Every structure is written in structure tokens, then in C-alpha cells.
Amino acid sequence: LFDNSTSKPVEVTIDDRSIFTPSPTNRQTGFRRAELQPQPANANDSVTGIKTFHFSVKTDDSRPLNYTHEYMLVWLENAEYSANQFAIGTGKFFDSNSTSAEEAQSLYLVGNNGAGPQPALWRTKFTPGIWHNFALVLDFASNQIEVLYSKGDKQLKRKTGFIANDLTKLGQYHVGILKKPTGPGGIDVTKQGYQTPGIHEGVVYGGV
């Protein structure tokens, strides 16, 4: 819906080799992870004032996700790398035994997780094979977030009012896949937990 002659969709994929290693001593074997990071000329300009972040996301039937895992698909990580200020995710929450199959196969917004895991602030079915279009209005001055959303080529509609959410500490946007492991509560999900071998998963993005 938001692409034009100078932009095109892109697919992000993960497999068994998608292990994030931010340093030689920090190999995060609990995750399977790959993403793109927008690089504006002045990164702080994208996380000050009021900004509207547009993106569309679609499943790939040839590289299906495993909804028994929790995924982050779009998120804003603060500049201290200590929390995500928001995330669009799908799948079963790692720390929840009450997520139904229907809830797992949905797209949801969660807020700042600096104080621990957060419940979904908004949710919609992640219908396969169609574009899901978002505009997230981020008010960094007032620490609020608002969701506009549509499917296919339909125009965006407001789905929430402004929701209080901590957006301080600047940060960087991530567009891609972070797949958490399964396992018991309390483990270090970055380095512990279980990932089924043979991963071949992808998500298509457009209009970012």
C-alpha cells in the first residue's frame, strides 16, 4: 500500500544459522534472529517529537512461522539496549501458558518491557497471504502510542486512541524476525531454551 517506484518489498528469513552474536563472548544461542535497521542521517530525529512509523507485513506460505514460539517482527529498542519501547509480535508469549492457538496466530502490540513482560495492548488475526498495514503514531514528548491498521489495499483506520507507554531513552528501530525459544519460565531466553532444528521461516515487509 505504501510502496512506490523507488521502493520494493523485502523478505527477512531465519534458519538454524541465524544466531545473534553481538560480541565474541555473547553468542545468543537461545534466539534465532535476523533484521534490518533503518539508518537515518540523524538517528535521534526518528525518536523525538511525534513520528508516524509506517510498515506492512505479510506471511510467506513457503516459509511458515511456528506459532508455538514468540516472535518479534517490528520493534524499537532503547539506546541502552535494556528494553524494547514497543514491539509488534506474533506467536505464543514465552512466559504464558494461557495463550490460545487463535491468540498465537495474531499480530499484537506490546508496550515497554523495561519492567518485565507486558500483555498485548492491541491484537488482530495474522491472516496468511495478505498484507497487514500499520501506522504507529509515536508521541515521544508525551510517551504515548496509537495504532492505525488495515488489510490488503484498504485505507488505514484508527484502531486505538493514544495509549500511555514509556518511549524515553531514544533507540533504534528493528524490522525483521527475533524468534524466542520454548522452555520453562525464568531461563535466560537469549542463551537457553529450545529451538527445533530445520528452521526455514520468513516474513515479507513493505512500505517501511
Beta strands, then each sheet from edge to edge (+ up, - down):
strand 1: 10-15
strand 2: 20-23
strand 3: 26-28
strand 4: 32-36
strand 5: 50-59
strand 6: 70-77
strand 7: 84-91
strand 8: 106-110
strand 9: 120-125
strand 10: 132-139
strand 11: 144-151
strand 12: 157-158
strand 13: 163-164
strand 14: 172-179
strand 15: 200-206
sheet 1: 1+ 15- 5+ 10- 11+ 12-
sheet 2: 1+ 15- 5+ 10- 11+ 13-
sheet 3: 2+ 3-
sheet 4: 4+ 14- 6+ 7- 8+ 9-
end
